[in-house]
Amino acid sequence: MANISVFAPLAGRRLGQLIIGASVGLNLTATVLVSLTGWLPLLFVTALIGILFAAAISVAFARVARIDQATAFFAMMPGGMSEMANIGATEGARPEPIALSQALRVALVVCLLPPLLIFFGDSVDLGAWAAKPQVSWGSLPFVLAAGGIGTIVFRWIGFQNPWMVGSLIGVAALTAAGLVAGRLPLSLVNAGQFFLGIAIGARFKGDILRHLARLSAISMAFTLFLTLLMAAYSLMVTAFADISFSDMMLSTAPGGFAEMVITAQVLHLHVALVTAFHIIRSILLNGLALHIWALLNRIGFFARVNAILHRIS
């Protein structure tokens, strides 16, 4: 923000994602994966509800921020930061406001949600993850190699964000097969979080923030509103599903994939379930965002929401 050059190489961000993906993959044992199959309907319903909430909010965001609907839509979608800007640009949206809004969304949620869950959430245990046995030093190279192979495979098939998801799936395959167990060394996980943190922070360039100061403030306000909507939905789900509010809130929060699952891991929440929710949302958004945008346009979704807002105002 002070226009000081920050060393935040793309390779560092990717390394951080690979490490965090590997760390999360170690939680996905065969038993855990089998238990997730019963959650599949809720996973897809929740992802669709989150997308519809964000799409509806984007109409109000476009009006208040005085930007076009395409830019507002991709700015509000809880997808990948770079992916939404790149995908939006193909539809004529402005990538700069999208990238800024996406970075603000991730930073705001990751700064606010974990402390709130620690103080007000349930089922939170800060010391439990660190107390887990560490993977043996002999197994560590195989864990990282599995993460690297998973990344290569997912990149080859064209998956968005292969560094996180590919590493996660690669290590999960080892874990589910019973070949490895435990957690990554704390210093390695901390390094992964550090690389991700500087990658997010480096996006906040002072000249862009000053140029888009009004949009920044409005974007944060609408991000908070979306988070509150998802919190209300999470509370409703806990009334009929066997899941804690903290687990559900992290699963539905419009934060970054990596940031939310590592938070679940550190707070000793249901890492596998939080991961599953975010994987489904990531696949739907990063893979189908253009189709979702086209479908909502075709059925007149934005026009209807705009008409409702016009009547209310």
C-alpha positions as CSV (number, residue, x, y, z in Angstrom):
1,M,0.0,0.0,0.0
2,A,3.0,2.3,0.6
3,N,4.2,1.6,-2.9
4,I,7.2,-0.3,-1.6
5,S,8.2,-3.2,-3.9
6,V,7.3,-6.5,-2.2
7,F,9.1,-9.7,-3.1
8,A,6.2,-12.0,-3.7
9,P,7.1,-14.3,-6.6
10,L,4.5,-16.5,-8.3
11,A,6.7,-19.5,-7.5
12,G,6.4,-18.8,-3.8
13,R,2.6,-18.7,-4.0
14,R,2.5,-22.0,-5.8
15,L,4.9,-23.6,-3.3
16,G,2.7,-22.4,-0.5
17,Q,-0.4,-23.9,-2.2
18,L,1.4,-27.2,-2.7
19,I,2.5,-27.3,0.9
20,I,-1.0,-26.5,2.2
21,G,-2.6,-29.0,-0.2
22,A,-0.2,-31.7,1.0
23,S,-0.9,-30.8,4.7
24,V,-4.7,-31.1,4.1
25,G,-4.4,-34.3,2.1
26,L,-2.8,-36.0,5.1
27,N,-6.2,-35.7,6.8
28,L,-8.1,-37.6,4.1
29,T,-7.9,-41.2,5.2
30,A,-10.0,-43.9,3.6
31,T,-12.5,-43.9,6.4
32,V,-12.9,-40.1,6.2
33,L,-13.4,-40.2,2.4
34,V,-16.1,-42.9,2.7
35,S,-17.9,-40.8,5.3
36,L,-18.0,-37.8,2.9
37,T,-20.2,-39.6,0.3
38,G,-23.3,-39.0,2.4
39,W,-22.6,-35.3,2.3
40,L,-22.6,-35.0,-1.5
41,P,-26.1,-33.6,-1.9
42,L,-25.5,-30.9,0.7
43,L,-22.1,-30.1,-0.9
44,F,-23.7,-29.3,-4.2
45,V,-26.8,-27.5,-2.8
46,T,-24.5,-25.3,-0.6
47,A,-22.2,-24.4,-3.5
48,L,-25.2,-23.4,-5.7
49,I,-26.8,-21.4,-2.9
50,G,-23.5,-19.5,-2.3
51,I,-23.2,-18.8,-6.0
52,L,-26.8,-17.5,-6.2
53,F,-26.4,-15.4,-3.1
54,A,-23.3,-13.8,-4.6
55,A,-25.0,-13.3,-8.0
56,A,-27.9,-11.5,-6.3
57,I,-25.6,-9.3,-4.2
58,S,-23.6,-8.5,-7.4
59,V,-26.7,-6.6,-8.8
60,A,-26.8,-4.3,-5.8
61,F,-23.0,-4.0,-5.9
62,A,-23.1,-2.9,-9.5
63,R,-25.7,-0.2,-8.7
64,V,-23.9,1.2,-5.6
65,A,-20.3,0.9,-7.0
66,R,-21.5,2.2,-10.4
67,I,-19.8,-0.5,-12.4
68,D,-21.2,-2.8,-15.1
69,Q,-23.0,-6.1,-14.2
70,A,-20.3,-8.4,-15.6
71,T,-17.6,-6.7,-13.5
72,A,-19.8,-6.8,-10.4
73,F,-20.7,-10.5,-10.9
74,F,-17.1,-11.8,-11.3
75,A,-16.0,-9.5,-8.5
76,M,-18.5,-11.0,-6.0
77,M,-18.1,-14.7,-7.0
78,P,-16.2,-16.6,-4.3
79,G,-13.8,-18.2,-6.8
80,G,-10.1,-18.0,-7.4
81,M,-8.6,-14.5,-7.2
82,S,-6.8,-14.6,-10.5
83,E,-9.3,-17.0,-12.2
84,M,-12.3,-14.6,-11.7
85,A,-10.4,-11.7,-13.2
86,N,-9.2,-13.7,-16.2
87,I,-12.5,-15.3,-16.8
88,G,-14.4,-12.0,-16.4
89,A,-12.2,-10.3,-18.9
90,T,-13.3,-12.7,-21.6
91,E,-16.9,-11.4,-21.1
92,G,-15.8,-7.7,-21.3
93,A,-15.6,-7.2,-17.5
94,R,-12.9,-4.9,-16.1
95,P,-10.2,-7.1,-14.6
96,E,-8.7,-4.5,-12.2
97,P,-11.9,-4.0,-10.0
98,I,-12.4,-7.8,-10.1
99,A,-8.9,-8.6,-8.9
100,L,-9.0,-5.9,-6.2
101,S,-12.5,-7.1,-4.9
102,Q,-11.3,-10.7,-4.9
103,A,-8.2,-9.9,-2.9
104,L,-10.2,-7.8,-0.5
105,R,-12.7,-10.6,-0.1
106,V,-10.0,-13.2,0.8
107,A,-8.1,-10.9,3.1
108,L,-11.2,-9.6,4.9
109,V,-12.6,-13.1,5.6
110,V,-9.3,-14.7,6.6
111,C,-8.6,-11.8,9.0
112,L,-12.1,-11.7,10.6
113,L,-13.5,-15.3,10.6
114,P,-10.8,-17.3,12.5
115,P,-10.7,-15.0,15.5
116,L,-14.5,-14.9,15.6
117,L,-14.7,-18.7,15.5
118,I,-12.1,-19.0,18.3
119,F,-14.0,-16.7,20.6
120,F,-17.6,-17.5,19.6
121,G,-17.5,-20.8,17.7
122,D,-18.0,-24.4,18.9
123,S,-15.7,-27.5,18.6
124,V,-12.6,-25.3,18.3
125,D,-9.3,-26.8,19.7
126,L,-6.2,-24.8,19.0
127,G,-3.7,-27.4,20.3
128,A,-5.1,-30.6,18.8
129,W,-3.5,-30.4,15.4
130,A,-0.1,-29.5,16.7
131,A,-0.4,-32.5,19.1
132,K,-0.8,-35.0,16.2
133,P,2.3,-37.1,15.4
134,Q,4.4,-35.8,12.6
135,V,5.1,-37.8,9.5
136,S,8.5,-39.5,9.6
137,W,11.3,-37.7,8.0
138,G,11.8,-40.7,5.7
139,S,8.2,-40.4,4.5
140,L,8.3,-36.6,4.0
141,P,9.9,-36.7,0.5
142,F,7.3,-39.2,-0.7
143,V,4.5,-36.9,0.6
144,L,5.9,-33.9,-1.2
145,A,6.6,-36.0,-4.3
146,A,2.9,-37.2,-4.3
147,G,1.8,-33.5,-4.0
148,G,4.1,-32.6,-6.9
149,I,2.8,-35.5,-9.1
150,G,-0.8,-34.6,-8.3
151,T,-0.1,-31.0,-9.3
152,I,1.4,-32.1,-12.6
153,V,-1.5,-34.3,-13.4
154,F,-4.1,-31.7,-12.6
155,R,-2.2,-29.0,-14.5
156,W,-2.1,-31.4,-17.5
157,I,-5.9,-31.9,-17.5
158,G,-6.3,-28.1,-17.3
159,F,-7.7,-27.8,-13.8
160,Q,-7.8,-24.3,-12.3
161,N,-5.6,-23.9,-9.3
162,P,-3.8,-27.3,-9.8
163,W,-1.1,-26.4,-7.2
164,M,-3.6,-26.7,-4.2
165,V,-6.1,-29.3,-5.4
166,G,-3.5,-31.5,-7.3
167,S,-1.2,-31.6,-4.2
168,L,-4.2,-32.3,-2.0
169,I,-5.5,-35.2,-4.1
170,G,-2.0,-36.7,-4.6
171,V,-1.3,-36.8,-0.9
172,A,-4.8,-37.9,-0.1
173,A,-4.2,-40.9,-2.4
174,L,-1.2,-41.9,-0.3
175,T,-3.1,-41.3,3.0
176,A,-6.2,-43.2,1.9
177,A,-4.0,-46.2,0.9
178,G,-2.5,-46.2,4.4
179,L,1.0,-45.5,3.2
180,V,1.5,-42.4,5.3
181,A,-0.1,-40.9,8.4
182,G,0.5,-37.8,10.6
183,R,1.0,-34.2,9.9
184,L,3.6,-32.1,8.1
185,P,6.3,-30.4,10.2
186,L,4.9,-27.2,11.7
187,S,7.8,-25.2,10.3
188,L,6.9,-26.3,6.8
189,V,3.2,-25.5,7.2
190,N,4.1,-22.1,8.6
191,A,6.3,-21.5,5.5
192,G,3.3,-22.4,3.3
193,Q,1.1,-20.0,5.1
194,F,3.8,-17.3,4.9
195,F,4.1,-17.6,1.1
196,L,0.3,-17.5,0.7
197,G,0.1,-14.4,3.0
198,I,2.7,-12.4,1.1
199,A,1.0,-13.3,-2.2
200,I,-2.3,-11.9,-0.9
201,G,-0.7,-8.8,0.6
202,A,1.3,-8.0,-2.5
203,R,-2.0,-7.5,-4.4
204,F,-2.8,-4.3,-2.5
205,K,-0.9,-1.8,-4.5
206,G,-1.2,1.8,-3.2
207,D,-1.9,3.4,-6.5
208,I,-4.7,0.9,-7.3
209,L,-6.3,1.3,-3.9
210,R,-6.2,5.1,-4.1
211,H,-7.7,5.0,-7.6
212,L,-10.4,2.6,-6.6
213,A,-10.8,3.7,-2.9
214,R,-14.6,4.0,-3.2
215,L,-15.0,0.7,-4.8
216,S,-12.7,-0.9,-2.2
217,A,-14.9,0.3,0.7
218,I,-18.1,-0.8,-1.1
219,S,-16.6,-4.2,-2.0
220,M,-15.7,-4.9,1.6
221,A,-19.2,-3.9,2.8
222,F,-20.8,-6.3,0.3
223,T,-18.3,-9.1,1.2
224,L,-19.4,-8.7,4.9
225,F,-23.0,-8.9,3.8
226,L,-22.4,-12.1,1.8
227,T,-20.6,-13.6,4.8
228,L,-23.5,-12.8,7.0
229,L,-25.9,-14.4,4.6
230,M,-23.8,-17.6,4.5
231,A,-23.6,-17.5,8.3
232,A,-27.4,-17.4,8.5
233,Y,-27.6,-20.3,6.0
234,S,-24.9,-22.2,8.0
235,L,-27.0,-21.8,11.2
236,M,-30.1,-23.1,9.4
237,V,-28.2,-26.2,8.2
238,T,-26.9,-27.1,11.7
239,A,-30.5,-27.4,12.8
240,F,-31.0,-30.5,10.7
241,A,-27.5,-31.8,9.8
242,D,-24.9,-33.3,12.1
243,I,-22.4,-30.6,11.7
244,S,-21.2,-27.8,14.0
245,F,-21.7,-24.2,13.2
246,S,-17.9,-23.6,13.1
247,D,-17.5,-26.4,10.5
248,M,-20.4,-25.2,8.4
249,M,-19.3,-21.5,8.6
250,L,-15.8,-22.3,7.3
251,S,-17.3,-24.5,4.7
252,T,-19.6,-21.8,3.3
253,A,-17.5,-18.7,4.0
254,P,-16.6,-16.6,0.9
255,G,-12.9,-16.9,1.8
256,G,-10.1,-18.5,-0.2
257,F,-9.9,-22.3,-0.5
258,A,-6.4,-22.6,1.0
259,E,-7.1,-20.1,3.8
260,M,-10.3,-21.7,4.9
261,V,-9.0,-25.3,5.0
262,I,-5.8,-24.5,6.8
263,T,-7.9,-22.5,9.3
264,A,-10.0,-25.7,9.8
265,Q,-6.9,-27.7,10.3
266,V,-5.4,-25.3,12.9
267,L,-8.7,-25.0,14.8
268,H,-9.0,-28.8,14.7
269,L,-12.4,-28.7,12.9
270,H,-13.7,-31.2,10.3
271,V,-10.9,-30.6,7.7
272,A,-12.1,-33.2,5.3
273,L,-15.7,-31.8,5.2
274,V,-14.5,-28.2,4.9
275,T,-12.2,-29.2,2.1
276,A,-15.0,-31.1,0.3
277,F,-17.3,-28.1,0.4
278,H,-14.6,-25.8,-1.1
279,I,-13.5,-28.3,-3.7
280,I,-17.1,-28.5,-5.1
281,R,-17.5,-24.7,-5.1
282,S,-14.1,-24.3,-6.7
283,I,-14.9,-26.8,-9.5
284,L,-18.3,-25.2,-10.2
285,L,-17.0,-21.6,-10.1
286,N,-13.6,-21.9,-11.7
287,G,-14.7,-24.4,-14.2
288,L,-18.3,-23.2,-15.0
289,A,-18.3,-19.4,-14.1
290,L,-18.9,-18.4,-17.7
291,H,-21.7,-20.9,-18.2
292,I,-23.3,-19.7,-14.9
293,W,-23.0,-16.1,-16.0
294,A,-24.6,-16.9,-19.4
295,L,-27.4,-19.0,-17.8
296,L,-28.4,-16.3,-15.3
297,N,-28.4,-13.7,-18.1
298,R,-30.5,-15.9,-20.3
299,I,-33.2,-16.5,-17.6
300,G,-33.3,-12.8,-16.7
301,F,-32.0,-13.3,-13.2
302,F,-30.1,-10.0,-13.0
303,A,-33.0,-8.1,-14.5
304,R,-35.4,-9.6,-12.0
305,V,-33.2,-8.8,-9.0
306,N,-32.6,-5.3,-10.3
307,A,-36.4,-4.8,-10.6
308,I,-36.9,-5.9,-7.0
309,L,-34.2,-3.5,-5.8
310,H,-35.7,-0.7,-7.8
311,R,-39.1,-1.3,-6.1
312,I,-37.5,-1.5,-2.7
313,S,-35.6,1.7,-3.2
